[in-house]
Amino acid sequence: MTKPELKPGLTGERKTLVCEHNIAGHVDKFSTPSMISLMERAAIEAIQGCLDEGQTSVGYEVNVRHLASAEIGATITAHAELFEIDRNRLNFKVEAHEGERKIGEGTHRRAIINPGGQ
């Protein structure tokens, strides 16, 4: 069971600075895996306060396009919006921006689980 606050329209946001830890080394640009991770963390933030004690969510599908590169020193902001709930499955629209410029977009799916099996 989840809290009644869990409904479409919830949003989350996460930011990161592009640095040597999140670049694709062969091109010194923000890496696609780092962008996906930031999008997933934004989705987690959107729903974190709506889960019951003992619940968590796990990602099980990511479908994104990396549209543009970002240089070392850039600030990247990921946004996630919950747009559909099917039982324990949650569907999010995700985007990543460097300032006003969109560098990634797509969808992400998560499932609410009880890790203790209860």
Helices and strands as residue ranges (DSSP letters): E 11-17, E 23-24, E 29-30, H 32-47, G 48-50, E 56-66, E 75-86, E 89-98, E 101-113
